[in-house]
Amino acid sequence: MPTYDVLIVGAGLAGLNCARELHRHGVSCKVIEASDGVGGRVRTDEVDGFLLDRGFQVLLTAYPEAQRVLDYDALDLRSFYDGALVRFDGAFHRVADPLREPLAAPSTVFSPVGTLGDKLRTLKLRQAVRSPDLAALWARDEITTRQALTERYGFSDTMVRRFFEPFLGGILLDPDLGASSRAFEFYFRMFTEGDTAVPARGMQQIPEQLAAGLEDHTIQLNTRVQRVAPGTVTLETGAEVEASAVVVATDGPELAYLLDGFDPPASRSVLCLYYAADEAPTDDPVLVLDGEGGGLVNNLVVMSNVSPHYAPPGKALVSVSVIGNPTQSDAEVETSVRAHLRRWYPAAGAWQHLKTYRILHAQPSQAPPALSPPERSAKLSDGLYLAGDHRTNASINGALVSGRRAAEAVLADLGVPV
Ligand SMILES: Cc1cc2nc3c(=O)[nH]c(=O)nc-3n(C[C@H](O)[C@H](O)[C@H](O)COP(=O)(O)OP(=O)(O)OC[C@H]3O[C@@H](n4cnc5c(N)ncnc54)[C@H](O)[C@@H]3O)c2cc1C
């Protein structure tokens, strides 16, 4: 391998944004990636004409770093409805942000998802997360999300149970709502400031766009790194590669494997099941939440209602999320999920199960004090730097920020003005 200024381990969003930033400043780098493609946890498979994101996830268009580095028009973003359908007591109940979906305001005000007081509290929450600048928002006292909802904002138990547990539980992959209030308030601000979207042709378009901005041959796929040290990377083959700087941009558990002295962060897990249906069970691109709890299904969305490219003509693609890592086998989970879905939509009995993704490390745990401070240092020692969502927060934005910060730390040490 020829010599580069910087070696980056991992072509997830953090590693790619690090490479992009170095490239912008004329610093050569090589990204070494163990798997067969770019994107890390943001990948999409094509199966029988369906686009299956490896786990249901969305881009919040208000993410500041994503706005900085991504070309949204080229991604051809398709937006979700600004609200949700919540299932309880045998029916679906619509809730929406009345400021963003004014037509839904009456049904939201009268929906039994929460009390009238809860609806007013939602407006108060909206105001509270939007008024300070982002730095001040991240500096607020860190408590759990559940404490923030009940003690800081005063929501009723019913509202927390029916709406926030499945909604935020699906984002934080933590239906117990033990994750940091800092993460919750940041995501909530992002939801209110922009759209919830996916690229028309799948989430992997995001890392593909970042990779396309790099010079050819910057990324080396199918190459696992075995060990890292300041200025040196040892490949699985035993070969050693040297550079002025090494940036480790893997997930947290892999970092703990590659480097001594790091405890792996606890992982939040999720299963995503995909079904093909002859007819979509809902008409709009809306998130459907389980407001009853106790079952495996947390949320469902018809991805082909969000973007028709997700399914071949005449078919619908249904994505179902199960939070956690149940002890049952994938086949047993599928049986339970289907039984659950049949109570919601009788036609679900005929849906074709396409695939189940069981993602053990979907996000690092963000239980307090995980985000105190909200950003951890990008420089470990001379010649060794860290990126990845475990340095910031578990989001597309957090991963992108961590990559840029690592690049900035490298550039500073190389004497390159930023
Ligand atoms: C199912 C799911 C749903 C999510 N939902 C959302 C959402 O809706 N919105 C949101 O903003 N965020 C969401 N996230 C979080 C977001 O996707 C992640 O925070 C982000 O993608 C992490 O990027 P990263 O670059 O830090 O790490 P990763 O994507 O994990 O990238 C690390 C890369 O390093 C490579 N690597 C690991 N070990 C080695 C090695 N030894 N040698 C070489 N390469 C190696 C890996 O193959 C991988 O490509 C979700 C994540 C998942 C999984």
The ligand as an ORCA input file, in Angstrom:
! r2SCAN-3c Opt
* xyz 0 1
  C     -31.201      0.117     12.941
  C     -30.636      1.486     13.202
  C     -31.491      2.560     13.242
  C     -30.988      3.833     13.427
  N     -31.842      4.886     13.332
  C     -31.324      6.129     13.199
  C     -32.149      7.211     12.778
  O     -33.336      7.033     12.484
  N     -31.580      8.444     12.672
  C     -30.271      8.660     12.989
  O     -29.823      9.813     12.885
  N     -29.457      7.647     13.363
  C     -29.947      6.391     13.447
  N     -29.127      5.341     13.756
  C     -27.749      5.612     14.202
  C     -26.768      5.882     13.064
  O     -27.026      5.053     11.963
  C     -25.367      5.615     13.598
  O     -25.167      6.426     14.744
  C     -24.270      5.943     12.576
  O     -24.528      5.383     11.323
  C     -22.933      5.464     13.102
  O     -21.926      5.710     12.153
  P     -20.398      5.460     12.503
  O     -19.614      5.856     11.299
  O     -20.067      6.092     13.796
  O     -20.256      3.884     12.764
  P     -20.529      2.648     11.797
  O     -21.635      2.951     10.870
  O     -20.669      1.473     12.674
  O     -19.209      2.523     10.912
  C     -18.060      1.832     11.360
  C     -17.398      1.175     10.156
  O     -16.186      0.576     10.595
  C     -16.060     -0.676      9.952
  N     -15.151     -1.496     10.772
  C     -15.415     -2.003     12.005
  N     -14.351     -2.705     12.444
  C     -13.408     -2.631     11.488
  C     -12.090     -3.154     11.374
  N     -11.529     -3.895     12.333
  N     -11.392     -2.904     10.237
  C     -11.926     -2.138      9.252
  N     -13.178     -1.626      9.314
  C     -13.904     -1.861     10.418
  C     -17.471     -1.204      9.896
  O     -17.606     -2.242      8.938
  C     -18.251      0.058      9.549
  O     -18.344      0.239      8.160
  C     -29.600      4.048     13.624
  C     -28.736      2.950     13.611
  C     -29.244      1.677     13.376
  C     -28.302      0.527     13.249
*
